[in-house]
């Protein structure tokens, strides 16, 4: 599990993102165990508020730079591009289960 820094402002707080570089199933399992609500899932990552960052690192998420985060997501084959995000329905990446 990889987590970037909570630097993304929205809704009166700042947010981080958490991904798996292995599978969406691993990501959903981690999110469930950590108490991250399913509505935080955004096709290839979960949005998490800054207040949860230390907890998630304590549970095993590895802090990485934004550059390393994006590189890892792309290398995993799980990344959903901006173009794909605009499509009416985006299929799960490479045979992974959908939420």
N, CA, C and O atoms as a MOPAC input file, in Angstrom:
PM7 MOZYME 1SCF
protein

 N      0.84600 1    -1.16000 1     0.00000 1
 C      0.00000 1     0.00000 1     0.00000 1
 C      0.89500 1     1.22800 1     0.00000 1
 O      1.86600 1     1.30500 1     0.75300 1
 N      0.55800 1     2.18700 1    -0.85400 1
 C      1.31200 1     3.43400 1    -0.94500 1
 C      0.37600 1     4.59600 1    -0.65500 1
 O     -0.79500 1     4.57800 1    -1.03500 1
 N      0.90600 1     5.60400 1     0.02400 1
 C      0.11800 1     6.78700 1     0.34800 1
 C      0.95100 1     8.02600 1     0.03800 1
 O      2.13200 1     8.09200 1     0.37800 1
 N      0.32600 1     9.00700 1    -0.61000 1
 C      1.03200 1    10.26200 1    -0.85500 1
 C      0.79400 1    11.21400 1     0.31900 1
 O      0.09000 1    10.87400 1     1.27000 1
 N      1.37200 1    12.38000 1     0.24500 1
 C      1.23500 1    13.36000 1     1.32100 1
 C     -0.13800 1    14.03100 1     1.23800 1
 O     -0.67300 1    14.20000 1     0.14300 1
 N     -0.70900 1    14.41300 1     2.37000 1
 C     -2.01200 1    15.10000 1     2.35200 1
 C     -1.84500 1    16.57400 1     1.96500 1
 O     -1.72600 1    17.45100 1     2.82100 1
 N     -1.84000 1    16.81700 1     0.65700 1
 C     -1.61300 1    18.17200 1     0.13800 1
 C     -2.72700 1    18.64000 1    -0.79300 1
 O     -2.64300 1    19.73300 1    -1.35400 1
 N     -3.76400 1    17.83200 1    -0.96200 1
 C     -4.79900 1    18.11600 1    -1.95500 1
 C     -6.01300 1    18.73600 1    -1.26400 1
 O     -6.76200 1    18.02500 1    -0.59400 1
 N     -6.22300 1    20.05700 1    -1.41500 1
 C     -7.31500 1    20.72100 1    -0.69300 1
 C     -8.69500 1    20.45500 1    -1.30400 1
 O     -8.87100 1    20.47000 1    -2.52200 1
 N     -9.65700 1    20.21300 1    -0.42500 1
 C    -11.06900 1    20.08000 1    -0.81600 1
 C    -11.90100 1    19.93800 1     0.45000 1
 O    -11.46700 1    19.32600 1     1.42600 1
 N    -13.08000 1    20.49900 1     0.42600 1
 C    -14.04900 1    20.32700 1     1.51000 1
 C    -13.48400 1    20.69900 1     2.88800 1
 O    -13.66700 1    19.96900 1     3.86200 1
 N    -12.80600 1    21.82600 1     2.94900 1
 C    -12.28700 1    22.37300 1     4.21300 1
 C    -11.24100 1    21.50800 1     4.89700 1
 O    -11.08100 1    21.58100 1     6.11500 1
 N    -10.53100 1    20.69500 1     4.13600 1
 C     -9.40800 1    19.92500 1     4.68100 1
 C     -8.43100 1    19.65600 1     3.54200 1
 O     -8.62900 1    20.13400 1     2.42500 1
 N     -7.39800 1    18.90500 1     3.81600 1
 C     -6.50600 1    18.44000 1     2.75200 1
 C     -6.57000 1    16.91800 1     2.72900 1
 O     -6.85400 1    16.27300 1     3.73900 1
 N     -6.30300 1    16.37300 1     1.57200 1
 C     -6.49400 1    14.94900 1     1.33600 1
 C     -5.22300 1    14.30100 1     0.82800 1
 O     -4.38600 1    14.94400 1     0.19600 1
 N     -5.09600 1    13.02400 1     1.11400 1
 C     -4.05900 1    12.16800 1     0.54800 1
 C     -4.76600 1    11.10800 1    -0.28500 1
 O     -5.99300 1    11.01000 1    -0.28400 1
 N     -3.98200 1    10.33000 1    -0.98500 1
 C     -4.51200 1     9.22700 1    -1.78200 1
 C     -3.78500 1     7.96000 1    -1.37300 1
 O     -2.59500 1     7.98800 1    -1.05600 1
 N     -4.50000 1     6.86100 1    -1.38300 1
 C     -3.88200 1     5.57600 1    -1.06600 1
 C     -4.16300 1     4.60500 1    -2.20800 1
 O     -5.27900 1     4.53600 1    -2.72400 1
 N     -3.13300 1     3.86000 1    -2.59100 1
 C     -3.25200 1     2.89300 1    -3.68800 1
 C     -2.59800 1     1.57200 1    -3.29900 1
 O     -1.83500 1     1.48200 1    -2.33800 1
 N     -2.92600 1     0.57100 1    -4.07600 1
 C     -2.18000 1    -0.68300 1    -4.05900 1
 C     -1.39500 1    -0.72400 1    -5.36000 1
 O     -1.89200 1    -0.30200 1    -6.40400 1
 N     -0.18400 1    -1.22500 1    -5.29800 1
 C      0.56000 1    -1.43000 1    -6.53900 1
 C      0.44600 1    -2.88500 1    -6.99400 1
 O      1.19500 1    -3.34700 1    -7.85500 1
 N     -0.52100 1    -3.59900 1    -6.38500 1
 C     -0.73700 1    -5.01100 1    -6.69800 1
 C     -2.11700 1    -5.27400 1    -7.29200 1
 O     -2.22900 1    -5.81900 1    -8.39000 1
 N     -3.18500 1    -4.88200 1    -6.55600 1
 C     -4.53600 1    -5.17600 1    -7.03700 1
 C     -5.56100 1    -4.28600 1    -6.34600 1
 O     -5.32900 1    -3.76100 1    -5.25700 1
 N     -6.69400 1    -4.13500 1    -7.00700 1
 C     -7.79500 1    -3.39700 1    -6.38500 1
 C     -8.36500 1    -4.17700 1    -5.21500 1
 O     -8.82800 1    -3.58000 1    -4.24300 1
 N     -8.33800 1    -5.49600 1    -5.29100 1
 C     -8.82200 1    -6.29600 1    -4.16000 1
 C     -8.00700 1    -5.99700 1    -2.90500 1
 O     -8.56700 1    -5.82800 1    -1.82200 1
 N     -6.68000 1    -5.93200 1    -3.05100 1
 C     -5.82200 1    -5.58800 1    -1.91400 1
 C     -6.16500 1    -4.19400 1    -1.38500 1
 O     -6.22700 1    -3.98300 1    -0.17400 1
 N     -6.38700 1    -3.25100 1    -2.29200 1
 C     -6.73400 1    -1.88300 1    -1.90200 1
 C     -8.04100 1    -1.85600 1    -1.12100 1
 O     -8.11800 1    -1.22800 1    -0.06500 1
 N     -9.07000 1    -2.53200 1    -1.63100 1
 C    -10.36300 1    -2.54700 1    -0.94700 1
 C    -10.27100 1    -3.24500 1     0.41200 1
 O    -10.89300 1    -2.80200 1     1.37700 1
 N     -9.51000 1    -4.31800 1     0.49300 1
 C     -9.33400 1    -5.01200 1     1.77700 1
 C     -8.66900 1    -4.09700 1     2.80100 1
 O     -9.11400 1    -4.01400 1     3.94600 1
 N     -7.61000 1    -3.41300 1     2.39200 1
 C     -6.91200 1    -2.49900 1     3.29900 1
 C     -7.85100 1    -1.37700 1     3.74200 1
 O     -7.92200 1    -1.04700 1     4.92600 1
 N     -8.56500 1    -0.80000 1     2.78700 1
 C     -9.48700 1     0.29300 1     3.10800 1
 C    -10.54900 1    -0.16700 1     4.09800 1
 O    -10.88000 1     0.55300 1     5.04000 1
 N    -11.07700 1    -1.35200 1     3.88700 1
 C    -12.09600 1    -1.88300 1     4.79500 1
 C    -11.52800 1    -2.04500 1     6.20600 1
 O    -12.14400 1    -1.61800 1     7.18200 1
 N    -10.35400 1    -2.66500 1     6.30400 1
 C     -9.72100 1    -2.85900 1     7.61800 1
 C     -9.40700 1    -1.52700 1     8.30000 1
 O     -9.46200 1    -1.42900 1     9.52500 1
 N     -9.07900 1    -0.50300 1     7.51000 1
 C     -8.71200 1     0.80400 1     8.06400 1
 C     -9.92700 1     1.67700 1     8.37100 1
 O     -9.79200 1     2.73800 1     8.98100 1
 N    -11.11100 1     1.23400 1     7.95000 1
 C    -12.31400 1     2.02300 1     8.19400 1
 C    -12.51400 1     3.16800 1     7.22100 1
 O    -13.19800 1     4.14200 1     7.53600 1
 N    -11.91800 1     3.05900 1     6.03300 1
 C    -12.11000 1     4.08200 1     5.00500 1
 C    -13.43300 1     3.78600 1     4.31000 1
 O    -13.62200 1     2.68000 1     3.80400 1
 N    -14.35200 1     4.74500 1     4.27500 1
 C    -15.64800 1     4.48900 1     3.64100 1
 C    -15.51200 1     4.19800 1     2.14300 1
 O    -14.65800 1     4.77400 1     1.47000 1
 N    -16.34400 1     3.31600 1     1.63500 1
 C    -16.31500 1     2.92500 1     0.22200 1
 C    -16.52200 1     4.13100 1    -0.69800 1
 O    -16.02100 1     4.14200 1    -1.82200 1
 N    -17.25800 1     5.15000 1    -0.22700 1
 C    -17.47400 1     6.31900 1    -1.09000 1
 C    -16.17900 1     7.09800 1    -1.31900 1
 O    -16.14100 1     7.99300 1    -2.16300 1
 N    -15.12100 1     6.76800 1    -0.57900 1
 C    -13.82600 1     7.39400 1    -0.80300 1
 C    -13.06500 1     6.80600 1    -1.98300 1
 O    -12.01100 1     7.31600 1    -2.36200 1
 N    -13.60200 1     5.72300 1    -2.57200 1
 C    -12.93100 1     5.07600 1    -3.70300 1
 C    -13.16700 1     5.87600 1    -4.97300 1
 O    -14.29800 1     6.25700 1    -5.27500 1
 N    -12.08200 1     6.13400 1    -5.72700 1
 C    -12.16000 1     6.91600 1    -6.95800 1
 C    -11.46100 1     6.16700 1    -8.10400 1
 O    -10.44200 1     6.62000 1    -8.62600 1
 N    -12.01800 1     5.03700 1    -8.47700 1
 C    -11.62500 1     4.21600 1    -9.62700 1
 C    -10.27900 1     3.50500 1    -9.50800 1
 O    -10.17400 1     2.34100 1    -9.89400 1
 N     -9.25100 1     4.16800 1    -8.98700 1
 C     -7.95500 1     3.50400 1    -8.83700 1
 C     -7.27000 1     3.84000 1    -7.51500 1
 O     -6.14800 1     3.40100 1    -7.26400 1
 N     -7.93800 1     4.60800 1    -6.68100 1
 C     -7.37600 1     5.00400 1    -5.38900 1
 C     -8.49800 1     5.37300 1    -4.42800 1
 O     -9.65200 1     5.52900 1    -4.82900 1
 N     -8.14500 1     5.50900 1    -3.16400 1
 C     -9.06300 1     6.06900 1    -2.17600 1
 C     -8.56700 1     7.45100 1    -1.79900 1
 O     -7.36600 1     7.66800 1    -1.63700 1
 N     -9.50100 1     8.38600 1    -1.66000 1
 C     -9.20600 1     9.69600 1    -1.08800 1
 C     -9.32500 1     9.55600 1     0.41900 1
 O    -10.30900 1     9.01200 1     0.92100 1
 N     -8.32200 1    10.04800 1     1.14600 1
 C     -8.35500 1     9.95200 1     2.60300 1
 C     -8.00600 1    11.30800 1     3.21000 1
 O     -7.06400 1    11.96300 1     2.76300 1
 N     -8.75900 1    11.73500 1     4.22600 1
 C     -8.48500 1    13.02900 1     4.84500 1
 C     -7.17300 1    13.00000 1     5.62900 1
 O     -6.74200 1    11.94900 1     6.10400 1
 N     -6.55700 1    14.15700 1     5.75200 1
 C     -5.27100 1    14.27700 1     6.44800 1
 C     -5.32500 1    13.68000 1     7.84800 1
 O     -4.33000 1    13.13100 1     8.32200 1
 N     -6.46400 1    13.77700 1     8.51300 1
 C     -6.56600 1    13.27800 1     9.88600 1
 C     -6.35500 1    11.76500 1     9.97800 1
 O     -6.07600 1    11.25300 1    11.06200 1
 N     -6.48100 1    11.04100 1     8.86000 1
 C     -6.28500 1     9.58400 1     8.85400 1
 C     -4.87800 1     9.17200 1     8.42900 1
 O     -4.53000 1     7.99400 1     8.51500 1
 N     -4.06500 1    10.12200 1     7.97300 1
 C     -2.77800 1     9.79800 1     7.35700 1
 C     -1.88200 1     8.97600 1     8.28900 1
 O     -1.40000 1     7.91500 1     7.89400 1
 N     -1.65500 1     9.44400 1     9.50300 1
 C     -0.76500 1     8.72800 1    10.43300 1
 C     -1.30400 1     7.33800 1    10.76900 1
 O     -0.53700 1     6.38300 1    10.88500 1
 N     -2.61600 1     7.22800 1    10.92400 1
 C     -3.23200 1     5.92200 1    11.19500 1
 C     -2.92800 1     4.95000 1    10.05800 1
 O     -2.56900 1     3.79800 1    10.30300 1
 N     -3.07200 1     5.41000 1     8.81600 1
 C     -2.85500 1     4.53700 1     7.65900 1
 C     -1.39100 1     4.13100 1     7.53300 1
 O     -1.08500 1     2.99400 1     7.17300 1
 N     -0.49600 1     5.05500 1     7.82700 1
 C      0.92900 1     4.71300 1     7.83200 1
 C      1.19500 1     3.68200 1     8.92900 1
 O      1.96000 1     2.73900 1     8.72600 1
 N      0.56800 1     3.86100 1    10.08100 1
 C      0.70600 1     2.90000 1    11.16800 1
 C      0.19300 1     1.51700 1    10.81500 1
 O      0.66800 1     0.51700 1    11.35300 1
 N     -0.77300 1     1.45800 1     9.91300 1
 C     -1.32700 1     0.17100 1     9.47100 1
 C     -0.51800 1    -0.45700 1     8.33500 1
 O     -0.82800 1    -1.55500 1     7.87300 1
 N      0.51700 1     0.25100 1     7.89300 1
 C      1.39400 1    -0.33700 1     6.88800 1
 C      1.48700 1     0.38200 1     5.56200 1
 O      2.26200 1    -0.03500 1     4.70100 1
 N      0.72000 1     1.45800 1     5.35900 1
 C      0.83700 1     2.20600 1     4.10400 1
 C      2.20100 1     2.89400 1     4.07300 1
 O      2.62400 1     3.50200 1     5.05600 1
 N      2.87100 1     2.79200 1     2.95000 1
 C      4.20800 1     3.36700 1     2.80500 1
 C      4.10800 1     4.77000 1     2.21700 1
 O      3.60800 1     4.92900 1     1.10300 1
 N      4.57600 1     5.80300 1     2.94500 1
 C      4.56400 1     7.16400 1     2.40000 1
 C      5.54200 1     7.28600 1     1.22500 1
 O      6.68600 1     6.83700 1     1.29800 1
 N      5.06400 1     7.90000 1     0.15100 1
 C      5.90200 1     8.11500 1    -1.03000 1
 C      5.62600 1     9.50900 1    -1.58400 1
 O      4.61400 1    10.13200 1    -1.26300 1
 N      6.54100 1     9.98400 1    -2.41800 1
 C      6.34500 1    11.26700 1    -3.09400 1
 C      5.22500 1    11.12500 1    -4.12900 1
 O      4.86500 1    10.01700 1    -4.52600 1
 N      4.69300 1    12.25200 1    -4.55000 1
 C      3.65400 1    12.23100 1    -5.58400 1
 C      4.20100 1    11.57500 1    -6.84900 1
 O      3.50400 1    10.79300 1    -7.49600 1
 N      5.42300 1    11.88600 1    -7.19300 1
 C      6.03000 1    11.31400 1    -8.40300 1
 C      6.11400 1     9.78300 1    -8.31000 1
 O      5.74800 1     9.07600 1    -9.24900 1
 N      6.60000 1     9.28300 1    -7.16800 1
 C      6.69900 1     7.83100 1    -6.98800 1
 C      5.31200 1     7.18900 1    -6.94700 1
 O      5.11800 1     6.08100 1    -7.44800 1
 N      4.35600 1     7.88800 1    -6.35000 1
 C      2.97700 1     7.41200 1    -6.26000 1
 C      2.41500 1     7.17000 1    -7.66700 1
 O      1.88800 1     6.09800 1    -7.96200 1
 N      2.53800 1     8.18200 1    -8.52300 1
 C      2.00400 1     8.08100 1    -9.88700 1
 C      2.75900 1     7.01600 1   -10.67600 1
 O      2.14800 1     6.22500 1   -11.39400 1
 N      4.07300 1     6.99400 1   -10.54600 1
 C      4.87700 1     5.98800 1   -11.24500 1
 C      4.45800 1     4.57200 1   -10.85800 1
 O      4.32900 1     3.70000 1   -11.71600 1
 N      4.25000 1     4.35200 1    -9.57400 1
 C      3.85400 1     3.02200 1    -9.09000 1
 C      2.46800 1     2.63800 1    -9.58300 1
 O      2.23300 1     1.49000 1    -9.95900 1
 N      1.55200 1     3.60000 1    -9.58100 1
 C      0.19800 1     3.32500 1   -10.05200 1
 C      0.21100 1     2.98000 1   -11.53800 1
 O     -0.46800 1     2.04800 1   -11.97000 1
 N      0.98100 1     3.72800 1   -12.31600 1
 C      1.08400 1     3.43200 1   -13.74700 1
 C      1.72400 1     2.06400 1   -13.97900 1
 O      1.24300 1     1.28800 1   -14.80500 1
 N      2.79500 1     1.76600 1   -13.26400 1
 C      3.50100 1     0.49000 1   -13.44000 1
 C      2.62800 1    -0.70600 1   -13.06600 1
 O      2.79500 1    -1.79500 1   -13.61500 1
 N      1.70100 1    -0.50500 1   -12.13600 1
 C      0.82700 1    -1.59800 1   -11.70100 1
 C     -0.22400 1    -1.95400 1   -12.74300 1
 O     -0.79700 1    -3.04300 1   -12.70500 1
 N     -0.47900 1    -1.03900 1   -13.67300 1
 C     -1.54000 1    -1.24900 1   -14.65400 1
 C     -2.92000 1    -0.90500 1   -14.12500 1
 O     -3.91700 1    -1.12600 1   -14.81200 1
 N     -2.99200 1    -0.36800 1   -12.91800 1
 C     -4.29000 1    -0.05300 1   -12.30400 1
 C     -4.72300 1     1.39300 1   -12.53100 1
 O     -5.86200 1     1.74700 1   -12.22300 1
 N     -3.84500 1     2.22700 1   -13.05900 1
 C     -4.15800 1     3.64600 1   -13.20600 1
 C     -5.28300 1     3.85700 1   -14.20700 1
 O     -5.30000 1     3.25600 1   -15.28100 1
 N     -6.21600 1     4.71600 1   -13.83900 1
 C     -7.29800 1     5.14000 1   -14.72800 1
 C     -6.94900 1     6.55100 1   -15.18800 1
 O     -6.82200 1     7.45600 1   -14.36400 1
 N     -6.79500 1     6.74500 1   -16.48500 1
 C     -6.40100 1     8.04800 1   -17.02500 1
 C     -7.54600 1     9.05400 1   -16.91900 1
 O     -8.70100 1     8.69000 1   -16.69900 1
 N     -7.19500 1    10.32200 1   -17.08000 1
 C     -8.22400 1    11.36600 1   -17.07300 1
 C     -9.22700 1    11.13700 1   -18.20500 1
 O    -10.42500 1    11.35600 1   -18.02600 1
 N     -8.74800 1    10.70300 1   -19.35700 1
 C     -9.64600 1    10.42000 1   -20.48200 1
 C    -10.61800 1     9.30300 1   -20.11500 1
 O    -11.81600 1     9.40600 1   -20.38100 1
 N    -10.10900 1     8.24400 1   -19.50900 1
 C    -10.96800 1     7.12700 1   -19.10800 1
 C    -11.96500 1     7.55000 1   -18.03500 1
 O    -13.08800 1     7.04700 1   -18.00200 1
 N    -11.56400 1     8.47100 1   -17.15600 1
 C    -12.46100 1     8.93700 1   -16.09700 1
 C    -13.68700 1     9.65300 1   -16.66500 1
 O    -14.74000 1     9.69500 1   -16.02900 1
 N    -13.54100 1    10.21400 1   -17.86300 1
 C    -14.65800 1    10.94200 1   -18.47500 1
 C    -15.63500 1    10.01800 1   -19.20000 1
 O    -16.72000 1    10.45100 1   -19.58800 1
 N    -15.26600 1     8.75700 1   -19.38400 1
 C    -16.16000 1     7.80700 1   -20.05000 1
 C    -17.34200 1     7.49000 1   -19.14300 1
 O    -17.20400 1     7.52300 1   -17.92100 1
 N    -18.51500 1     7.17900 1   -19.72700 1
 C    -19.70200 1     6.90300 1   -18.91000 1
 C    -19.50800 1     5.75000 1   -17.93000 1
 O    -20.00300 1     5.80800 1   -16.80500 1
 N    -18.79900 1     4.71200 1   -18.34000 1
 C    -18.57700 1     3.57000 1   -17.45900 1
 C    -17.17200 1     3.04500 1   -17.69900 1
 O    -16.81500 1     2.67800 1   -18.81800 1
 N    -16.38800 1     3.01600 1   -16.64400 1
 C    -15.00900 1     2.55900 1   -16.75700 1
 C    -14.92800 1     1.13500 1   -16.22700 1
 O    -15.26100 1     0.89400 1   -15.06600 1
 N    -14.49200 1     0.18200 1   -17.05500 1
 C    -14.36800 1    -1.20100 1   -16.57300 1
 C    -13.21000 1    -1.32000 1   -15.58800 1
 O    -12.28300 1    -0.51100 1   -15.62400 1
 N    -13.25300 1    -2.31800 1   -14.71000 1
 C    -12.13600 1    -2.53200 1   -13.78600 1
 C    -10.85700 1    -2.83300 1   -14.55900 1
 O    -10.90900 1    -3.50400 1   -15.59000 1
 N     -9.71400 1    -2.35100 1   -14.08500 1
 C     -8.45000 1    -2.59600 1   -14.77700 1
 C     -8.07100 1    -4.07400 1   -14.78300 1
 O     -8.22800 1    -4.76000 1   -13.77300 1
 N     -7.58700 1    -4.55300 1   -15.88500 1
 C     -6.99100 1    -5.88500 1   -16.05500 1
 C     -7.61900 1    -6.98900 1   -15.23300 1
 O     -6.92100 1    -7.67900 1   -14.48900 1
 N     -8.91200 1    -7.16700 1   -15.35100 1
 C     -9.56500 1    -8.29800 1   -14.71300 1
 C     -9.76500 1    -8.18600 1   -13.21600 1
 O    -10.15200 1    -9.16300 1   -12.57400 1
 N     -9.51500 1    -7.03000 1   -12.64800 1
 C     -9.73200 1    -6.85100 1   -11.21400 1
 C    -11.22800 1    -6.71700 1   -10.95100 1
 O    -11.98700 1    -6.30600 1   -11.82800 1
 N    -11.63500 1    -7.06100 1    -9.75900 1
 C    -13.05400 1    -6.93200 1    -9.41600 1
 C    -13.39800 1    -5.47100 1    -9.18800 1
 O    -12.55200 1    -4.68400 1    -8.76400 1
 N    -14.62300 1    -5.11800 1    -9.46600 1
 C    -15.08100 1    -3.74900 1    -9.23000 1
 C    -15.60900 1    -3.64500 1    -7.80500 1
 O    -15.90700 1    -4.66000 1    -7.17400 1
 N    -15.72700 1    -2.40500 1    -7.29100 1
 C    -16.19300 1    -2.24000 1    -5.90200 1
 C    -17.61200 1    -2.69300 1    -5.69400 1
 O    -18.12900 1    -2.61200 1    -4.57900 1

